[in-house]
């Protein structure tokens, strides 16, 4: 049994912050050498809002490939470049949030402040076939983000961001009530539009510059609005500001670096960068409060920790864990090498067959272009390394 301490930044003091407990089960592994990559921190001037391949953003591409030194294993655990999760889906249910009572000043929050109802799900990817959001915590340098959906013969890019522009992608954080979104006595902070550096809330969608400071968190959704209100809206019940996420089979591609934080480490979340994915319903209500994810295992509507540096463990290990209504499993002593000096490209495939494939590639191994061929995706899915399985 392994305890997985989850993220709950101290700056979100109005909320009930969560610690999640998971268990590592059903894991086998084949040792692999981790991919190594490049990076830097310069941010080019804004040259428009329609990026194509990574090379089209010359300054960002150059920064991503800048070699600041080698990233080498520390001699503990087992570094891998591929993690496979099998038996992802199933038939079951989770508790979705249908309403949140704001509360009244001077009064205790009522027991039904967080109102929920059962959502039944079934399918090879369930619940990860539902709309999802991608979350980031610094210290981190981001260079490219792209989302792909399957088509005939290839996967097409539907959303993207780089340091020159973005298409169909919006940045959020959990500071509702200060610039956008809302704060309530019983619900705490909703989502808000993130400022250019992610540290504060903005009044309107704002393009991220690429540098995420220590302990700063943000997440992404598309720029497609949710039509309707309440539990019957296209996105279900939500508070504050939100957008649609990405549902069905999908690929997320992320090129990033996770530099070491060199300041004094006085908080739990100092120098623990992470990339993780949540059911979009989680952030639409309260990421660290009333939501469909819950705490520990089982994991409700779903969470996938792709590359998470854990407090109190090796600062060079980026571990992975999956949570759903079926339970939880994690990478244990296996890990992705943290890309401190050389940026890495992380590929996460949610395949319709019921498999999730996570890859850590070299920085220049993928061009973030308009399409990805079925042949390339099949090759990614065929890679072997660590294999995990949900019950």
C-alpha positions as CSV (number, residue, x, y, z in Angstrom):
1,X,0.0,0.0,0.0
2,X,1.4,3.4,-1.0
3,X,0.0,6.8,0.1
4,X,-0.2,9.3,-2.7
5,X,-0.4,12.8,-1.2
6,X,-2.3,15.0,-3.6
7,X,-2.0,18.7,-4.5
8,X,-3.8,21.3,-2.4
9,X,-2.0,24.7,-2.5
10,X,-2.1,26.6,0.7
11,X,-3.2,29.8,-1.1
12,X,-6.7,28.2,-1.6
13,X,-7.5,28.6,2.1
14,X,-11.3,28.9,1.7
15,X,-11.5,25.3,0.4
16,X,-11.4,21.9,2.0
17,X,-8.1,20.8,0.5
18,X,-7.7,17.2,-0.4
19,X,-5.2,14.4,0.2
20,X,-5.8,11.4,-2.0
21,X,-5.0,7.8,-1.1
22,X,-4.3,5.3,-3.8
23,X,-2.9,1.8,-4.1
24,X,-0.4,0.3,-6.5
25,X,-1.7,-3.0,-7.9
26,X,-1.4,-5.3,-10.9
27,X,1.9,-3.8,-12.2
28,X,4.6,-5.4,-14.4
29,X,7.5,-3.7,-16.0
30,X,10.2,-3.9,-18.6
31,X,13.1,-1.5,-17.9
32,X,13.7,1.2,-20.5
33,X,16.0,4.1,-20.8
34,X,14.2,7.4,-20.4
35,X,14.0,9.9,-23.3
36,X,16.1,13.0,-23.0
37,X,15.1,16.5,-24.2
38,X,15.9,20.3,-24.4
39,X,14.6,23.7,-23.1
40,X,14.8,27.3,-21.9
41,X,12.6,30.1,-20.6
42,X,12.5,32.9,-23.2
43,X,9.0,34.0,-24.4
44,X,8.7,35.5,-27.9
45,X,6.4,38.4,-28.8
46,X,2.8,37.6,-29.7
47,X,2.7,36.9,-33.4
48,X,-0.9,35.7,-33.8
49,X,-3.3,33.1,-32.5
50,X,-3.0,30.3,-35.0
51,X,0.1,28.1,-34.4
52,X,0.8,25.2,-36.8
53,X,3.8,22.9,-36.2
54,X,6.2,23.7,-33.4
55,X,8.8,24.9,-35.9
56,X,6.3,27.7,-36.8
57,X,7.1,29.3,-33.4
58,X,10.8,29.7,-33.9
59,X,11.7,31.3,-30.6
60,X,9.7,28.7,-28.6
61,X,11.1,25.9,-30.6
62,X,14.6,27.1,-30.1
63,X,14.0,27.5,-26.3
64,X,12.6,24.0,-26.1
65,X,15.7,22.5,-27.7
66,X,18.3,24.4,-25.8
67,X,20.5,22.0,-23.9
68,X,21.1,23.1,-20.3
69,X,22.8,19.8,-19.3
70,X,22.0,16.1,-19.0
71,X,19.2,14.6,-17.0
72,X,20.4,11.3,-15.5
73,X,18.7,8.7,-13.3
74,X,19.7,9.0,-9.6
75,X,20.3,5.3,-9.1
76,X,17.0,4.6,-7.3
77,X,13.8,3.1,-8.8
78,X,13.5,2.2,-12.4
79,X,13.3,5.0,-15.1
80,X,11.0,4.1,-18.1
81,X,9.9,5.9,-21.2
82,X,6.6,4.0,-21.7
83,X,3.7,3.3,-19.3
84,X,0.7,1.3,-20.4
85,X,-2.6,1.1,-18.4
86,X,-4.9,-1.8,-19.4
87,X,-8.5,-2.6,-18.5
88,X,-9.2,1.1,-18.1
89,X,-13.0,1.1,-18.6
90,X,-15.8,-0.8,-17.2
91,X,-19.4,-0.6,-15.9
92,X,-20.1,1.4,-12.8
93,X,-21.1,4.8,-11.5
94,X,-19.8,7.9,-9.7
95,X,-21.5,10.8,-7.9
96,X,-21.8,13.9,-10.1
97,X,-22.4,17.3,-8.5
98,X,-25.9,18.7,-9.4
99,X,-25.9,21.8,-7.3
100,X,-23.9,23.7,-4.7
101,X,-25.5,26.0,-2.1
102,X,-23.5,29.2,-1.6
103,X,-24.2,29.5,2.1
104,X,-25.1,32.4,4.3
105,X,-22.6,34.6,6.3
106,X,-22.7,33.9,9.9
107,X,-24.3,30.5,9.5
108,X,-22.8,27.0,9.3
109,X,-22.9,25.4,5.8
110,X,-25.9,23.0,5.6
111,X,-25.2,19.3,5.2
112,X,-26.7,19.4,1.7
113,X,-24.5,22.2,0.5
114,X,-22.8,19.8,-2.0
115,X,-25.6,18.0,-3.8
116,X,-25.0,15.0,-5.9
117,X,-26.7,12.3,-7.9
118,X,-25.5,9.0,-9.4
119,X,-24.2,8.9,-12.9
120,X,-24.0,5.4,-14.4
121,X,-21.2,4.8,-17.0
122,X,-20.1,1.9,-19.2
123,X,-17.5,1.5,-21.9
124,X,-14.0,0.5,-22.7
125,X,-12.6,3.9,-21.6
126,X,-15.3,4.9,-19.0
127,X,-15.1,7.3,-17.3
128,X,-12.1,8.6,-19.3
129,X,-14.2,8.9,-22.4
130,X,-15.9,11.9,-20.8
131,X,-14.6,15.4,-21.3
132,X,-11.3,16.0,-19.6
133,X,-9.0,18.8,-18.6
134,X,-5.2,18.9,-18.3
135,X,-3.6,20.4,-15.1
136,X,-0.2,21.8,-14.6
137,X,1.8,22.8,-11.5
138,X,5.1,24.6,-11.4
139,X,8.0,25.0,-11.5
140,X,7.5,24.3,-15.2
141,X,8.4,25.7,-18.6
142,X,5.8,24.8,-21.2
143,X,6.6,25.1,-24.9
144,X,3.8,23.2,-26.8
145,X,0.4,21.7,-26.1
146,X,-1.7,19.9,-28.7
147,X,-4.9,17.8,-28.5
148,X,-5.8,15.3,-31.3
149,X,-9.0,13.4,-32.1
150,X,-9.2,10.3,-34.4
151,X,-10.4,10.5,-38.0
152,X,-10.1,8.3,-41.1
153,X,-6.4,7.6,-41.7
154,X,-5.0,10.1,-39.2
155,X,-5.7,12.0,-35.9
156,X,-6.5,15.7,-36.4
157,X,-5.3,18.5,-34.1
158,X,-8.3,20.2,-32.5
159,X,-6.6,22.4,-30.0
160,X,-3.1,23.8,-29.6
161,X,-0.9,26.3,-27.8
162,X,2.7,27.4,-28.1
163,X,4.6,30.5,-27.1
164,X,3.5,32.3,-30.2
165,X,-0.3,31.8,-30.1
166,X,-3.1,29.4,-29.4
167,X,-6.2,27.8,-31.1
168,X,-9.3,26.5,-29.3
169,X,-7.7,26.4,-25.9
170,X,-8.4,28.4,-22.7
171,X,-6.3,28.7,-19.5
172,X,-8.0,28.5,-16.1
173,X,-7.0,28.5,-12.4
174,X,-8.8,28.1,-9.1
175,X,-9.0,31.7,-8.0
176,X,-12.7,32.4,-8.8
177,X,-14.1,35.5,-7.2
178,X,-11.1,37.8,-7.7
179,X,-11.2,38.6,-11.4
180,X,-13.7,36.1,-12.9
181,X,-15.7,33.2,-11.5
182,X,-17.0,33.2,-8.0
183,X,-16.2,32.5,-4.4
184,X,-18.9,31.4,-2.0
185,X,-18.9,30.6,1.7
186,X,-19.7,26.9,1.3
187,X,-18.2,26.3,-2.2
188,X,-15.0,28.2,-2.0
189,X,-13.3,29.2,-5.2
190,X,-14.7,28.3,-8.6
191,X,-12.6,28.3,-11.7
192,X,-11.4,31.6,-13.1
193,X,-9.6,32.7,-16.2
194,X,-5.9,32.6,-15.6
195,X,-3.6,35.5,-16.0
196,X,-0.7,35.4,-18.4
197,X,1.6,33.9,-15.7
198,X,-1.1,31.8,-14.0
199,X,-0.6,33.5,-10.7
200,X,-3.8,35.5,-10.6
201,X,-7.3,35.5,-12.0
202,X,-8.1,37.5,-15.2
203,X,-11.4,39.1,-16.3
204,X,-11.3,37.3,-19.7
205,X,-9.4,34.5,-21.4
206,X,-5.7,35.3,-21.5
207,X,-2.9,33.6,-23.4
208,X,-0.3,31.9,-21.1
209,X,3.3,33.0,-21.6
210,X,4.8,29.6,-20.9
211,X,6.5,30.0,-17.5
212,X,4.7,28.5,-14.5
213,X,6.2,29.5,-11.1
214,X,6.8,27.2,-8.2
215,X,3.5,26.1,-6.6
216,X,1.4,27.9,-9.3
217,X,-1.3,25.7,-10.8
218,X,-3.5,26.1,-13.9
219,X,-5.5,23.9,-16.2
220,X,-6.8,24.0,-19.8
221,X,-10.1,23.5,-21.6
222,X,-11.2,24.3,-25.1
223,X,-12.7,27.7,-26.0
224,X,-16.1,26.1,-26.8
225,X,-18.8,27.5,-24.4
226,X,-21.1,25.3,-22.4
227,X,-24.7,25.9,-23.4
228,X,-27.5,25.8,-20.8
229,X,-27.6,26.1,-17.0
230,X,-27.7,23.8,-14.0
231,X,-27.4,20.0,-14.1
232,X,-29.1,19.9,-17.6
233,X,-26.5,22.0,-19.3
234,X,-24.2,20.5,-22.0
235,X,-21.4,20.4,-19.4
236,X,-23.6,19.5,-16.4
237,X,-23.7,21.7,-13.3
238,X,-20.9,24.3,-13.1
239,X,-20.0,27.5,-11.3
240,X,-18.2,30.6,-12.4
241,X,-16.6,30.3,-15.8
242,X,-15.9,27.1,-17.8
243,X,-15.6,25.6,-21.3
244,X,-16.0,22.2,-22.9
245,X,-13.1,19.7,-22.4
246,X,-12.1,16.9,-24.7
247,X,-14.1,13.7,-24.8
248,X,-13.9,10.3,-26.5
249,X,-10.7,8.9,-27.8
250,X,-8.0,11.5,-27.8
251,X,-4.3,12.3,-27.7
252,X,-2.6,15.0,-25.5
253,X,0.9,16.0,-26.5
254,X,2.9,18.3,-24.1
255,X,6.4,19.6,-24.4
256,X,7.8,20.9,-21.1
257,X,10.6,21.2,-18.7
258,X,10.4,20.9,-14.9
259,X,13.4,23.0,-13.6
260,X,14.4,22.7,-9.9
261,X,13.1,25.3,-7.5
262,X,16.1,26.9,-5.9
263,X,14.4,29.1,-3.3
264,X,13.7,28.1,0.4
265,X,11.4,25.1,0.6
266,X,9.0,26.1,3.3
267,X,5.7,24.7,1.8
268,X,4.5,21.2,1.0
269,X,4.2,22.0,-2.7
270,X,7.7,23.5,-3.2
271,X,9.6,21.9,-6.1
272,X,6.9,19.3,-6.9
273,X,5.8,20.0,-10.5
274,X,3.1,17.9,-12.0
275,X,1.1,17.2,-15.1
276,X,-2.3,15.5,-14.4
277,X,-5.7,15.1,-16.0
278,X,-9.1,15.2,-14.5
279,X,-12.7,14.7,-15.6
280,X,-13.7,18.2,-16.6
281,X,-16.7,18.0,-14.1
282,X,-14.1,18.2,-11.3
283,X,-12.9,21.7,-12.1
284,X,-16.3,23.0,-13.0
285,X,-17.5,22.7,-9.4
286,X,-14.5,22.9,-7.0
287,X,-11.2,21.2,-7.7
288,X,-10.4,21.1,-4.1
289,X,-13.8,20.7,-2.6
290,X,-17.3,19.5,-3.8
291,X,-16.6,17.5,-6.9
292,X,-17.2,14.1,-8.5
293,X,-13.6,12.9,-8.0
294,X,-13.7,12.5,-4.2
295,X,-10.6,11.4,-2.2
296,X,-8.4,8.4,-2.5
297,X,-9.5,5.2,-4.0
298,X,-11.9,4.5,-5.7
299,X,-11.5,7.6,-7.7
300,X,-15.0,8.5,-8.8
301,X,-15.2,10.3,-12.2
302,X,-11.5,9.8,-12.9
303,X,-8.0,11.2,-12.5
304,X,-4.8,10.4,-14.3
305,X,-1.5,11.6,-12.9
306,X,0.9,11.6,-15.9
307,X,4.1,13.0,-14.4
308,X,3.9,14.0,-10.8
309,X,6.9,14.7,-8.5
310,X,5.9,13.7,-5.0
311,X,6.7,15.6,-1.8
312,X,9.2,13.8,0.4
313,X,10.4,11.4,-2.3
314,X,13.0,11.6,-5.0
315,X,12.8,15.1,-6.7
316,X,13.9,13.6,-10.0
317,X,11.1,11.0,-10.2
318,X,7.9,11.9,-12.0
319,X,5.4,9.2,-11.1
320,X,2.1,8.2,-12.5
321,X,-1.2,7.1,-10.9
322,X,-4.7,6.4,-12.2
323,X,-8.0,6.7,-10.2
324,X,-11.5,5.8,-11.3
325,X,-14.7,4.2,-9.8
326,X,-12.9,0.9,-10.3
327,X,-10.1,1.7,-8.0
328,X,-6.5,3.0,-8.4
329,X,-3.1,1.8,-9.5
330,X,0.3,3.5,-9.7
331,X,3.8,3.2,-11.1
332,X,5.3,2.4,-7.7
333,X,9.2,2.5,-8.0
334,X,9.0,3.1,-11.7
335,X,9.0,6.7,-13.0
336,X,9.5,9.1,-15.9
337,X,12.8,11.0,-15.5
338,X,12.0,14.5,-14.5
339,X,13.0,16.8,-17.4
340,X,15.1,19.4,-15.4
341,X,17.7,20.5,-18.0
342,X,16.4,18.9,-21.2
343,X,12.7,19.4,-22.1
344,X,10.6,16.3,-22.8
345,X,7.6,15.6,-25.0
346,X,4.9,13.7,-23.1
347,X,2.3,11.8,-25.2
348,X,-0.9,10.5,-23.6
349,X,-3.2,8.3,-25.7
350,X,-6.7,7.5,-24.6
351,X,-7.4,4.7,-27.0
352,X,-10.9,3.5,-27.8
353,X,-9.8,-0.1,-27.1
354,X,-9.6,0.7,-23.4
355,X,-5.9,1.3,-23.1
356,X,-4.1,4.5,-21.9
357,X,-0.5,4.8,-23.3
358,X,1.9,7.4,-21.8
359,X,5.2,8.1,-23.5
360,X,8.2,10.3,-22.5
361,X,9.9,11.2,-25.8
362,X,12.9,13.4,-26.7
363,X,12.1,17.1,-27.1
364,X,12.4,16.9,-30.9
365,X,10.6,13.6,-31.4
366,X,7.3,15.1,-32.3
367,X,6.5,18.2,-34.4
368,X,3.0,19.1,-33.0
369,X,1.7,19.4,-36.5
370,X,-1.8,19.4,-37.9
371,X,-2.2,15.6,-38.0
372,X,-0.7,12.4,-36.6
373,X,-0.9,9.3,-38.9
374,X,-2.6,6.2,-37.7
375,X,0.8,4.4,-38.4
376,X,2.5,6.7,-35.9
377,X,-0.2,6.2,-33.3
378,X,-0.1,2.4,-33.8
379,X,3.7,2.5,-33.3
380,X,3.2,4.5,-30.0
381,X,0.6,2.0,-28.8
382,X,2.9,-0.9,-29.5
383,X,5.7,0.3,-27.3
384,X,6.3,-1.6,-24.1
385,X,7.7,-0.6,-20.7
386,X,5.8,-0.6,-17.4
387,X,2.3,-2.2,-17.6
388,X,-0.4,-1.4,-15.1
389,X,-4.0,-2.6,-15.0
390,X,-7.2,-1.5,-13.3
391,X,-9.3,-4.3,-11.8
